[in-house]
Structure formats: C-alpha cells, structure tokens
Amino acid sequence: MEAAFPADHPWRRRLAEVRARFGAQAYPGSPLIAALSLRETDTIHLAELHPQEAQALRHAMLPWGAHIHQADGWSVARALTPPVPRRGLLLIDPSYEIKTDYDEIPKFVGQMHRKWNVGVIALWYPILAGGAHLPMLDALTEAHPDALRHEVRFPPVREGHRMEGSGMFILNPPWGLAEEAARITGIFSRLGG
C-alpha cells in the first residue's frame, strides 16, 4: 500500500516519522497522524469516554500537547464549536456501537454546521453488509448536497465480519481533496478493493 503513494505524500511522511520513532512495524492511528500534521499555532482536542482508553490516549499523545477530554465526544464537540480561530477540522469518528448513532449523526452534523459553517466537518463511517449506514447517508446527502462523499471497498477481514469498506462524508472539503479521493479510489481498485 505504501508504494502506491509518492514518498513526499503527507501520509507517507507521517508513517516514516512514526516508524523512525517507534520501530519499523509501528502504524499510527488517526490522533497521531493529526498531531504530527499540526502547525505550531494549531491545537488538537481529542475525546475518549472510556477511562482506560482515555488514559492510554493521554499517555500516547503527551509529547504532542494534545488536549485529552475524558468525556462524550458529542458534548466536547458541542462545547468547543465554533473554535477560535474559526477555521479548523472536526473529525467525527464514532464507535457505531450504539444503534441510535446512525439516526443521531445527521442531526449532530447539521447542528455543528449551523454553529460553524466555515469549518471542515468530516465524518468517518463503516460500509456494512446489510446497509445499516445507508439511511444515515441518505439523510446527510439530502441536508448537505454539496458535501464530498468518498468510499473505498475492501474484503472483510475475517469470515462473518460485516465491514466491507470505509467512507468519509465531508462538509467544506479543502481544495484538492476531491481529486486526492479519486486517486485513492484508483489505488484501492488496483488492490482489488
């Protein structure tokens, strides 16, 4: 997968930084990728409700000065939106373990967009066998027809696993993101995803 991206691609640079620091097999999660991509004037807030996971996140992100909130991510986002300065990114990465998430997410995204219409609001979602995600996407697309929706498909990791792909729904996508998303679609197509 790495070879599909040029050496100067931001993801490849982040991966190289992580492996230089933590070993050749290390792979960063999204909080570390984000932290490594920050400029000196940027701040990062991360929310994790589970006490042990919040502690692990706090420990892992300490060198990067991340603000860790042991709290519900929905309430943290509501409290911090809109940020100062008003330009920024809200990444929504729910667990989807609570069935009502699929119904609540379109409402939440709408609330955040009304409060912060210039912010980049990005939602990650799993593509599931059975299509549990589809009504959520229909509601989001109807409310935000100009948003960027990008999906990649891949085989389930094991027999009976319901996740068949991964998607992003992005309001106010940065310039060039649609083209990069199309390039990623091509990479996954060549890999058989």
C-alpha positions as CSV (number, residue, x, y, z in Angstrom):
1,M,0.0,0.0,0.0
2,E,2.8,2.4,0.9
3,A,4.3,2.2,-2.6
4,A,1.0,3.4,-4.1
5,F,1.8,6.9,-2.7
6,P,4.8,9.1,-3.6
7,A,7.5,9.4,-0.9
8,D,6.6,13.1,-0.3
9,H,2.9,12.3,0.3
10,P,1.8,13.6,3.8
11,W,0.6,10.1,4.9
12,R,4.0,8.6,3.8
13,R,5.8,11.3,5.7
14,R,3.8,10.7,8.9
15,L,4.3,7.0,8.6
16,A,8.1,7.4,8.2
17,E,8.2,9.7,11.3
18,V,6.3,7.2,13.4
19,R,8.5,4.3,12.3
20,A,11.6,6.2,12.9
21,R,10.5,6.9,16.5
22,F,8.7,3.7,17.4
23,G,10.0,1.0,15.1
24,A,9.7,-0.4,11.6
25,Q,6.3,-2.1,12.3
26,A,4.6,0.8,14.0
27,Y,1.5,2.2,12.5
28,P,-0.1,5.5,13.7
29,G,-3.8,5.9,14.4
30,S,-5.7,9.0,13.3
31,P,-4.9,11.0,16.5
32,L,-1.1,10.7,16.0
33,I,-1.4,11.4,12.2
34,A,-3.3,14.5,13.0
35,A,-0.9,15.6,15.8
36,L,2.1,15.1,13.5
37,S,0.4,17.3,10.9
38,L,-0.2,20.3,13.1
39,R,1.5,23.6,12.6
40,E,3.0,25.3,15.7
41,T,-0.1,27.5,16.1
42,D,-2.6,24.7,15.8
43,T,-4.2,22.8,18.7
44,I,-5.8,19.4,18.9
45,H,-8.6,18.2,21.2
46,L,-9.4,14.5,21.5
47,A,-12.3,12.9,23.3
48,E,-12.5,9.4,24.7
49,L,-15.2,8.3,27.1
50,H,-13.7,5.0,28.3
51,P,-11.4,5.7,31.3
52,Q,-8.6,3.3,30.4
53,E,-8.7,4.3,26.7
54,A,-8.6,8.0,27.7
55,Q,-5.6,7.3,29.9
56,A,-3.8,5.4,27.1
57,L,-4.6,8.3,24.7
58,R,-3.3,10.9,27.2
59,H,-0.1,8.9,27.6
60,A,0.4,8.4,23.9
61,M,-0.4,12.0,22.9
62,L,1.6,13.7,25.7
63,P,4.6,14.6,23.6
64,W,2.3,16.4,21.1
65,G,0.5,18.6,23.7
66,A,-2.9,17.2,22.8
67,H,-5.9,18.3,24.9
68,I,-7.5,15.0,26.0
69,H,-11.1,15.1,27.3
70,Q,-12.3,12.0,29.1
71,A,-15.9,12.7,28.1
72,D,-18.5,12.0,25.5
73,G,-17.2,13.3,22.1
74,W,-20.6,14.7,21.2
75,S,-20.6,17.0,24.2
76,V,-16.9,18.0,23.7
77,A,-17.6,19.0,20.1
78,R,-20.6,21.0,21.1
79,A,-18.7,22.8,23.8
80,L,-15.7,23.6,21.5
81,T,-17.6,24.6,18.4
82,P,-17.1,27.1,16.9
83,P,-13.4,27.3,17.7
84,V,-11.2,30.4,17.7
85,P,-9.9,30.9,15.1
86,R,-12.9,29.8,13.2
87,R,-11.0,27.7,10.7
88,G,-10.4,24.1,11.5
89,L,-11.4,20.5,11.3
90,L,-13.9,18.4,13.3
91,L,-13.3,14.7,12.7
92,I,-16.3,12.6,13.8
93,D,-15.2,9.0,14.4
94,P,-18.0,7.3,16.4
95,S,-17.9,3.8,17.6
96,Y,-21.2,3.0,15.9
97,E,-21.8,0.5,18.8
98,I,-24.9,2.4,19.8
99,K,-27.6,1.7,17.3
100,T,-29.1,5.2,17.6
101,D,-25.8,6.7,16.3
102,Y,-26.9,6.2,12.7
103,D,-30.1,8.3,13.5
104,E,-28.4,10.9,15.6
105,I,-25.4,11.7,13.4
106,P,-27.2,13.6,10.6
107,K,-28.8,15.8,13.3
108,F,-25.4,16.4,15.0
109,V,-23.7,17.2,11.8
110,G,-26.4,19.7,11.0
111,Q,-26.1,21.3,14.4
112,M,-22.3,21.6,14.0
113,H,-22.6,23.1,10.5
114,R,-25.2,25.7,11.6
115,K,-22.8,26.7,14.5
116,W,-19.7,26.6,12.4
117,N,-20.5,27.0,8.7
118,V,-16.8,27.6,7.7
119,G,-15.4,24.6,9.4
120,V,-14.4,21.3,7.7
121,I,-16.6,18.7,9.2
122,A,-15.6,15.2,8.4
123,L,-17.5,12.0,9.3
124,W,-16.0,8.6,9.1
125,Y,-18.4,5.7,8.6
126,P,-18.1,1.9,8.0
127,I,-19.6,0.4,4.9
128,L,-21.6,-2.5,6.3
129,A,-23.1,-5.7,4.8
130,G,-26.8,-5.2,5.1
131,G,-26.6,-1.4,4.5
132,A,-27.2,-0.1,8.1
133,H,-25.3,3.0,7.1
134,L,-27.4,3.9,4.1
135,P,-30.3,5.7,5.7
136,M,-27.8,7.9,7.6
137,L,-26.0,8.8,4.3
138,D,-29.3,9.5,2.6
139,A,-30.2,12.0,5.3
140,L,-26.8,13.6,5.2
141,T,-26.8,13.9,1.5
142,E,-30.2,15.4,1.4
143,A,-29.3,18.0,4.0
144,H,-25.8,18.7,2.6
145,P,-25.8,18.1,-1.2
146,D,-22.5,19.9,-1.7
147,A,-20.6,17.7,0.7
148,L,-17.9,15.3,-0.5
149,R,-18.7,11.6,-0.1
150,H,-15.9,9.2,-0.7
151,E,-15.8,5.4,-0.2
152,V,-13.4,2.6,-0.6
153,R,-14.2,-1.1,-0.6
154,F,-12.2,-4.0,0.7
155,P,-12.9,-7.6,1.6
156,P,-14.0,-8.4,5.1
157,V,-11.0,-9.1,7.4
158,R,-12.5,-12.4,8.5
159,E,-15.4,-14.7,7.9
160,G,-18.6,-13.1,9.2
161,H,-17.1,-9.6,9.6
162,R,-19.7,-7.1,8.4
163,M,-17.4,-4.2,7.4
164,E,-16.8,-4.2,3.6
165,G,-15.4,-0.7,3.2
166,S,-14.8,2.7,4.7
167,G,-16.3,6.1,3.9
168,M,-15.9,9.8,4.6
169,F,-18.6,12.5,4.4
170,I,-17.0,15.9,4.4
171,L,-18.6,19.4,4.6
172,N,-16.4,22.2,3.3
173,P,-13.8,19.9,1.9
174,P,-10.4,21.5,1.4
175,W,-9.3,22.4,-2.1
176,G,-7.8,19.4,-3.9
177,L,-9.4,16.8,-1.6
178,A,-11.9,15.5,-4.3
179,E,-9.0,14.8,-6.7
180,E,-7.0,13.1,-3.9
181,A,-10.0,11.0,-3.0
182,A,-10.4,9.9,-6.7
183,R,-6.8,8.9,-6.7
184,I,-7.3,6.8,-3.6
185,T,-10.3,5.1,-5.2
186,G,-7.9,4.1,-8.1
187,I,-5.4,2.7,-5.7
188,F,-8.0,0.6,-3.9
189,S,-9.4,-0.6,-7.3
190,R,-5.9,-1.8,-8.3
191,L,-5.5,-3.6,-5.0
192,G,-8.8,-5.4,-5.6
193,G,-10.8,-3.5,-3.0
